[in-house]
């Protein structure tokens, strides 16, 4: 074992809580990745000999959302590593002082990231297996026949490898920064922080370039409306590029939001502390807000898209079923005129019934359109039409078609929300982890504020305000961008006439994201409230 790896393993053994917090987002994403593998393998075994491609299609579909969750986890891990390394400035400086080179410090940090990713990957995979077994056991207890859980070792090993890769790649930037710190500067500062102003010029230029590329891709996506697959693919790529722009401009966005909010909370000391801290470490806060924006944007786009598709389906039903019921004759080998005559005679036979009003109609006059008389019991109307229509007809009730459509859309919406919710879960975990490490890093600061008169409740409220600010920025950005891309997707699918964003659902989504972000800070709030004033005086 080389020195870098030994140092990494020793660091993990000395600080297991820090290791778990650093890799928690990757652990959650790995649970979903391994769960997707287990679901596809179990489905494939259950459908063996019936549909061999169903399992592969399921895995391919789930992999898209797992990949997005891994991207979100990478952003969170990069932020947590920056916090951890800032806390360990003195330790890294001592390593430099005793002869460690910049490259050795960088390799040590990357090795620690690899160990962290390995631990997160193994624990996430084991948790996925446990949850899979528990879920199938519950199905069997409820009386549902469930196949045994299939555990493909090779694919699960790939999940662990991806967790390690994501963690290492996320730590490259913080590791290089740790290696560049001169020993004397680090020792002099004692505790490095992230309170450096972001490089606004470079970030603005990068964000502008990425936003321009995203706009061009979105334009091509809308122009390719004749091909749904091409249009949606280009719009998805545009959204991914725009997320990169959001990551680049995130610190400036957070700082701007903090300046905007500052006058509104001037009378609250706890809120002022939270706003000031968000401006001071805007890069850290931006890491959580951008991931929240990603999850919220995906959810908002899904809500807008499902609303438009649902409206289009309802309009199609209204056009296809202009009456309460449509009766179609199943007689074959008839000319158009004969079919029209059959429809007229059937309408003449149905119209005298007291429960119904019938007429021949449809686009070609071959259908019988039936309306129920107001006040008639629906079941009585169904029975009367079934008896009078005869065996050579098919009766389609518009209410049943609408109910089936609504049920199908509800199922698709639930599945879609569950899939995009993976990213939101990772984002919320990121909020909790970032605030937990932030409170640990700021123990001395909080203790000194306590010594100056800050109460326990005010310390807790400041953490809640900080979480709420991060959640609000992420929610607003996500809802706005998600709505835009949801509308563009409907245009690309040639459904521009059914663009009607569900304002109530989007507002509820934004409020829910803020509330969950505040709830995710509960542990950090308790930790901040337990800091004693003496800790700051001793540390000073």
C-alpha positions in Angstrom: 0.0 0.0 0.0 1.5 3.3 -1.1 1.8 6.3 1.4 -1.1 8.2 -0.2 -3.5 5.2 0.2 -2.2 4.6 3.8 -2.9 8.2 4.7 -6.4 8.0 3.1 -7.3 4.8 4.9 -6.0 6.3 8.2 -8.1 9.4 7.6 -11.2 7.3 7.0 -10.6 5.3 10.2 -10.1 8.4 12.3 -13.1 10.3 11.0 -15.8 7.7 10.0 -18.6 10.3 10.4 -17.0 12.7 8.0 -16.5 9.9 5.5 -20.1 8.9 5.7 -21.3 12.5 5.3 -18.9 13.1 2.4 -20.1 10.0 0.5 -23.8 10.1 1.6 -25.0 11.6 -1.7 -23.2 9.0 -3.7 -24.5 6.3 -1.4 -28.1 7.4 -2.1 -27.5 7.5 -5.8 -25.8 4.0 -5.7 -28.9 2.6 -3.9 -31.0 3.7 -6.9 -28.4 2.5 -9.4 -28.2 -1.0 -7.7 -31.9 -1.0 -7.4 -32.3 -0.5 -11.1 -29.9 -3.4 -11.8 -31.8 -5.7 -9.3 -35.2 -4.7 -10.8 -34.1 -5.4 -14.3 -32.4 -8.7 -13.4 -35.5 -9.9 -11.4 -37.8 -8.8 -14.2 -35.7 -10.6 -16.8 -35.8 -13.8 -14.8 -39.5 -13.6 -14.3 -40.1 -13.0 -18.0 -37.6 -15.6 -19.2 -38.8 -17.0 -22.5 -41.6 -14.4 -22.9 -40.0 -11.0 -23.5 -36.2 -11.1 -23.4 -35.9 -7.4 -24.3 -38.1 -6.1 -21.5 -35.5 -6.3 -18.8 -32.9 -4.5 -21.0 -35.4 -1.8 -21.9 -36.3 -1.3 -18.2 -32.6 -1.0 -17.3 -31.9 1.5 -20.1 -34.9 3.6 -19.1 -33.9 3.7 -15.4 -30.2 4.3 -16.2 -31.1 7.8 -17.6 -32.5 8.9 -14.3 -29.8 7.2 -12.3 -27.2 9.0 -14.4 -28.9 12.4 -13.7 -28.9 11.5 -10.0 -25.1 10.6 -10.2 -24.5 14.0 -11.8 -26.3 15.7 -8.8 -24.3 13.5 -6.4 -21.1 14.6 -8.1 -21.9 18.2 -7.5 -22.7 17.6 -3.8 -19.6 15.5 -3.2 -17.4 18.2 -4.8 -18.9 20.7 -2.4 -18.5 18.5 0.7 -14.9 17.8 -0.2 -14.1 21.5 -0.4 -15.7 22.0 3.1 -13.7 19.0 4.5 -10.4 20.1 3.0 -10.9 23.7 4.2 -11.4 22.3 7.7 -8.2 20.2 7.4 -6.0 23.1 6.2 -3.6 22.8 9.2 -3.3 19.0 8.8 -2.5 19.3 5.1 0.0 22.1 5.8 1.8 20.0 8.4 2.1 17.2 5.7 3.7 19.8 3.4 6.0 20.9 6.2 7.3 17.4 6.8 8.2 16.9 3.2 5.0 15.9 1.3 4.9 17.4 -2.2 1.9 19.0 -3.9 1.4 15.9 -6.0 1.5 13.7 -2.9 -1.1 15.8 -1.1 -3.3 15.7 -4.2 -2.9 11.9 -4.5 -3.7 11.5 -0.8 -6.9 13.4 -1.2 -7.9 11.5 -4.3 -7.1 8.2 -2.6 -9.3 9.2 0.3 -12.0 10.0 -2.2 -11.6 6.6 -3.8 -11.9 4.9 -0.4 -15.0 7.1 0.4 -16.6 6.2 -2.9 -15.8 2.5 -2.3 -17.4 2.6 1.1 -20.5 4.5 -0.3 -20.8 2.1 -3.2 -20.6 -1.1 -1.1 -23.0 0.2 1.5 -25.4 1.5 -1.2 -25.4 -1.8 -3.0 -25.9 -3.8 0.2 -28.8 -1.4 1.2 -30.4 -1.9 -2.2 -30.2 -5.7 -1.9 -31.7 -5.4 1.6 -34.5 -3.2 0.5 -35.2 -5.4 -2.5 -35.5 -8.5 -0.3 -37.7 -6.6 2.1 -40.0 -5.4 -0.7 -40.5 -8.8 -2.2 -41.1 -10.3 1.3 -43.8 -7.7 1.9 -45.4 -8.6 -1.5 -45.4 -12.3 -0.5 -46.9 -11.6 2.9 -49.7 -9.6 1.2 -50.5 -12.7 -0.9 -49.0 -11.5 -4.1 -46.8 -13.9 -6.0 -43.3 -12.5 -6.2 -40.2 -14.0 -7.9 -36.9 -14.4 -6.0 -34.5 -11.5 -6.1 -31.9 -11.9 -8.7 -28.4 -10.6 -7.7 -26.1 -10.1 -10.7 -22.6 -9.7 -9.1 -21.0 -8.3 -12.3 -23.5 -5.5 -12.8 -23.5 -4.6 -9.1 -19.7 -4.4 -9.2 -20.1 -1.9 -12.0 -22.4 0.2 -9.7 -19.7 0.2 -7.0 -17.1 1.1 -9.6 -19.3 4.0 -10.9 -19.6 5.2 -7.3 -15.8 5.3 -6.9 -15.4 7.0 -10.2 -18.0 9.7 -9.5 -16.4 10.4 -6.1 -12.9 10.6 -7.4 -13.8 12.9 -10.3 -15.8 15.1 -8.0 -12.8 15.4 -5.7 -10.3 16.4 -8.4 -10.9 20.1 -8.1 -10.7 20.3 -4.3 -7.7 17.9 -4.3 -5.8 20.2 -6.7 -6.7 23.2 -4.6 -5.4 21.4 -1.5 -2.1 20.6 -3.2 -1.5 24.2 -4.3 -1.7 25.7 -0.8 1.8 26.7 0.4 2.7 25.3 3.9 3.4 28.8 5.4 0.1 30.3 4.1 -1.9 27.4 5.4 -0.3 27.4 8.8 -0.6 31.1 9.1 -4.3 31.0 8.3 -4.8 28.0 10.6 -8.2 27.2 9.3 -8.8 27.8 5.7 -12.3 28.8 4.6 -14.2 29.2 1.4 -14.9 32.8 2.0 -13.2 33.8 -1.2 -15.0 35.8 -3.8 -15.8 33.7 -6.9 -14.0 34.5 -10.1 -16.9 36.4 -11.5 -15.4 37.2 -15.0 -14.5 33.6 -15.8 -17.7 32.2 -14.4 -19.8 34.8 -16.2 -18.0 34.1 -19.5 -18.4 30.3 -19.1 -22.0 30.6 -18.1 -22.8 32.9 -21.1 -21.1 30.5 -23.5 -23.0 27.5 -22.2 -26.3 29.4 -22.2 -25.7 30.4 -25.8 -25.1 26.7 -26.7 -28.2 25.7 -24.8 -30.3 28.3 -26.6 -29.0 27.1 -30.0 -29.7 23.5 -29.2 -33.2 24.4 -27.9 -33.8 26.3 -31.2 -32.8 23.3 -33.2 -35.1 21.1 -31.0 -38.1 23.3 -31.6 -37.3 23.5 -35.3 -37.2 19.6 -35.4 -40.8 19.4 -34.2 -41.6 17.0 -37.1 -39.5 14.3 -35.4 -40.5 13.9 -31.8 -37.4 11.8 -30.8 -34.9 14.3 -32.3 -36.7 17.3 -30.9 -37.0 15.9 -27.4 -33.3 14.6 -27.5 -32.0 18.1 -28.5 -34.1 19.8 -25.8 -32.8 17.3 -23.2 -29.2 18.0 -24.3 -30.0 21.7 -24.2 -31.2 21.4 -20.6 -28.1 19.5 -19.6 -25.9 22.2 -21.1 -27.9 24.9 -19.3 -27.4 23.1 -16.0 -23.7 23.5 -16.6 -24.3 27.2 -17.0 -26.3 27.3 -13.8 -23.4 25.5 -12.0 -21.0 28.2 -13.3 -23.2 31.1 -12.4 -24.5 29.6 -9.2 -22.3 31.6 -6.7 -23.3 34.9 -8.3 -26.9 33.9 -8.3 -26.8 33.0 -4.6 -25.0 36.2 -3.8 -27.5 38.2 -5.8 -30.5 36.5 -4.0 -28.9 37.2 -0.6 -28.5 40.9 -1.4 -32.1 41.0 -2.6 -33.4 39.3 0.6 -31.2 41.2 3.0 -33.4 44.3 3.3 -36.5 42.1 3.9 -35.0 40.4 6.9 -33.1 43.3 8.4 -35.0 43.1 11.7 -34.2 39.4 12.3 -30.7 38.7 13.7 -30.9 35.0 12.8 -31.9 35.8 9.2 -29.2 38.4 8.8 -26.6 35.8 9.9 -27.9 33.3 7.4 -27.9 35.8 4.6 -24.5 37.0 5.4 -23.1 33.5 5.6 -24.7 32.7 2.2 -23.0 35.7 0.6 -19.7 34.9 2.3 -19.6 31.3 1.1 -21.7 31.6 -1.9 -19.9 28.8 -3.8 -20.8 26.3 -1.1 -24.4 27.4 -1.0 -24.6 27.4 -4.8 -23.7 23.7 -4.9 -26.9 22.8 -3.0 -29.0 25.3 -4.9 -28.0 24.1 -8.3 -28.7 20.5 -7.5 -32.0 21.5 -6.0 -32.7 23.4 -9.2 -31.9 20.3 -11.3 -34.3 18.1 -9.4 -37.0 20.8 -9.2 -36.6 21.6 -12.9 -37.0 18.0 -13.9 -40.1 17.7 -11.8 -41.6 21.0 -13.1 -40.9 20.0 -16.7 -42.7 16.7 -16.1 -45.7 18.4 -14.5 -46.0 20.8 -17.4 -45.5 18.1 -20.0 -48.0 15.8 -18.4 -50.5 18.6 -18.1 -50.2 19.4 -21.8 -50.3 15.7 -22.9 -53.4 15.2 -20.6 -55.2 18.2 -22.1 -54.4 16.9 -25.6 -55.7 13.4 -24.8 -58.9 14.9 -23.3 -59.4 17.1 -26.3 -58.9 14.0 -28.5 -61.6 12.1 -26.5 -64.0 15.0 -26.8 -63.4 15.1 -30.6 -63.7 11.3 -31.0 -66.7 11.0 -28.6 -69.1 13.9 -29.3 -71.8 12.1 -27.3 -72.1 10.1 -24.1 -71.7 6.9 -26.1 -70.6 5.8 -29.6 -72.0 2.7 -31.1 -70.0 1.0 -33.9 -71.3 -1.8 -36.1 -69.0 -4.8 -36.4 -70.6 -6.0 -39.7 -67.9 -6.4 -42.4 -67.9 -6.4 -46.2 -70.4 -3.4 -46.4 -70.1 -0.5 -48.6 -70.0 3.0 -47.1 -73.6 3.7 -48.1 -74.7 0.3 -46.5 -72.8 1.2 -43.3 -74.5 4.6 -43.2 -77.9 2.9 -43.7 -77.1 0.5 -40.8 -76.2 3.4 -38.6 -79.5 5.2 -39.4 -81.6 2.2 -38.8 -79.8 1.5 -35.5 -80.3 5.1 -34.4 -84.0 4.8 -35.3 -84.3 1.7 -33.1 -82.5 3.3 -30.1 -84.0 6.8 -30.1 -87.5 5.8 -28.9 -86.0 4.3 -25.7 -86.9 6.5 -22.7 -83.4 6.5 -21.4 -81.6 7.4 -24.6 -81.4 9.9 -27.5 -79.7 8.6 -30.6 -78.7 9.9 -34.0 -76.4 8.8 -36.8 -73.2 10.7 -37.1 -69.5 10.6 -36.9 -67.0 11.8 -39.6 -68.5 9.5 -42.3 -72.0 9.0 -40.8 -71.3 5.3 -40.0 -71.5 5.8 -36.2 -74.5 6.1 -33.8 -74.1 8.9 -31.3 -76.1 8.2 -28.1 -76.8 10.7 -25.2 -78.5 9.7 -22.0 -81.6 11.6 -21.0 -80.9 14.0 -18.1 -81.9 12.5 -14.8 -81.5 8.9 -16.0 -79.6 6.5 -13.8 -76.2 5.8 -15.6 -76.5 2.0 -15.0 -80.0 1.9 -16.4 -78.8 3.7 -19.5 -75.9 1.3 -19.9 -78.2 -1.7 -19.6 -80.8 -0.3 -22.0 -78.2 0.5 -24.6 -76.5 -2.9 -24.3 -79.8 -4.7 -24.8 -81.0 -2.7 -27.7 -77.8 -2.4 -29.6 -77.5 -6.1 -30.3 -74.6 -8.5 -30.4 -73.1 -7.1 -33.7 -72.1 -3.8 -32.2 -69.4 -2.2 -30.0 -70.5 0.4 -27.5 -67.9 2.9 -26.3 -68.8 5.2 -23.4 -66.9 8.5 -23.4 -66.9 8.6 -19.6 -65.2 5.2 -19.4 -62.6 6.3 -22.0 -61.9 9.5 -20.0 -61.6 7.5 -16.8 -59.2 5.0 -18.4 -57.1 7.9 -19.8 -57.0 9.7 -16.5 -55.9 6.5 -14.8 -53.2 5.9 -17.3 -51.9 9.4 -17.0 -52.0 9.2 -13.2 -49.9 6.1 -13.3 -47.4 7.6 -15.8 -47.2 10.8 -13.7 -46.6 8.8 -10.5 -43.8 6.8 -12.2 -42.3 9.9 -13.7 -42.3 11.8 -10.4 -40.8 8.8 -8.7 -37.9 8.7 -11.2 -37.2 12.4 -11.2 -37.6 12.3 -7.4 -34.3 10.4 -7.3 -32.5 13.6 -8.1 -34.5 15.6 -5.6 -33.7 13.0 -2.9 -30.0 13.4 -3.7 -30.3 17.2 -3.6 -32.1 17.2 -0.2 -29.4 14.9 1.1 -26.9 17.4 -0.2 -28.6 20.2 1.7 -28.4 18.2 4.9 -24.8 17.1 4.5 -23.6 20.6 3.5 -25.2 22.2 6.5 -24.0 19.6 8.9 -20.4 20.0 7.7 -20.8 23.8 7.6 -22.0 23.9 11.3 -19.1 21.7 12.3 -16.7 24.0 10.5 -18.3 27.1 12.1 -18.3 25.8 15.6 -15.9 28.5 16.8 -17.9 31.3 15.0 -21.2 30.1 16.5 -19.6 29.8 20.0 -18.3 33.3 19.8 -21.7 34.6 18.7 -23.2 32.7 21.6 -20.7 34.4 23.9 -21.8 37.8 22.5 -25.5 37.1 23.3 -26.8 34.9 20.5 -29.4 32.5 21.9 -29.7 28.8 21.2 -33.0 29.3 19.3 -31.4 32.1 17.2 -28.5 29.8 16.3 -31.0 27.2 15.2 -33.1 29.7 13.3 -30.0 31.0 11.4 -29.4 27.5 10.1 -33.0 27.1 9.1 -32.9 30.5 7.3 -29.8 29.4 5.4 -31.5 26.2 4.3 -34.6 28.1 3.4 -32.6 30.5 1.3 -30.8 27.7 -0.6 -34.2 26.0 -1.1 -35.9 29.1 -2.3 -33.2 29.9 -4.9 -33.1 26.3 -6.1 -36.9 26.1 -6.2 -37.4 29.4 -8.2 -34.7 28.6 -10.7 -35.9 25.0 -11.1 -39.6 25.9 -11.5 -38.8 28.7 -14.0 -36.4 26.7 -16.2 -38.4 23.5 -15.8 -41.6 25.3 -17.0 -39.7 26.7 -20.0 -38.4 23.4 -21.1 -41.7 21.7 -20.4 -43.4 24.2 -22.8 -40.6 23.7 -25.4 -41.0 20.0 -25.2 -44.7 20.3 -25.9 -44.0 22.5 -28.9 -41.4 20.0 -30.1 -44.1 17.3 -29.8 -46.4 19.5 -31.9 -48.8 20.1 -29.0 -48.4 23.9 -28.8 -52.1 24.3 -28.6 -52.2 22.5 -25.2 -49.6 24.6 -23.4 -51.1 25.5 -20.0 -48.6 25.2 -17.2 -50.3 24.0 -14.0 -49.7 27.1 -11.8 -51.0 25.5 -8.6 -48.9 22.4 -8.9 -45.8 24.4 -9.7 -46.4 26.7 -6.8 -46.9 23.7 -4.5 -43.7 22.1 -5.9 -41.7 25.3 -5.1 -43.1 25.6 -1.6 -42.5 21.8 -1.0 -38.9 22.1 -2.0 -38.3 25.0 0.4 -40.1 23.1 3.2 -38.1 19.9 2.6 -34.8 21.8 2.5 -35.6 23.3 5.9 -36.5 19.9 7.3 -33.2 18.5 6.0 -31.4 21.0 8.2 -33.0 19.7 11.4 -29.9 17.8 12.6 -27.7 20.8 11.8 -30.1 23.1 13.7 -29.8 20.9 16.8 -26.0 20.8 16.5 -25.9 24.6 16.2 -28.1 25.0 19.2 -25.9 22.8 21.4 -22.7 24.8 20.8 -21.6 26.3 24.1 -20.1 29.8 24.3 -17.1 28.4 26.2 -16.0 26.5 23.0 -15.4 29.7 21.2 -13.4 31.2 24.1 -11.3 28.1 24.5 -10.6 27.9 20.7 -9.7 31.6 20.7 
